[in-house]
Amino acid sequence: MKVEISPSNYGALASSVKLPAGHLYIADYLLCIPLTGMDRVEQTAWFDRMLDWNEKTINVGPLGTVEHYEKYYSINK
């Protein structure tokens, strides 16, 4: 799951809930939460939770080419 979220909201979210192992916060705008290994109930709970924090879009799918580049080469690390 990929969720667009500001740095301040990411900080607030991270301090209010335990983010899943393997999550990424890329280029100060994109929170990536791995859904692999979660059952449907847990996946649904994360979707519901992210609806409160989402600022633009929520997508499901692998990281794209641009997101991989941002992960490794972003100046906002």
Buried (B, 14 or more C-beta within 10 A) or exposed (E): BBBBBEEEBBEEBEEEEEBBEEEBBBBBBBBBBEEEEBEEEEBEEBBEBBEEBBEEEBEEEEBEEEBEEBBEEEEEE
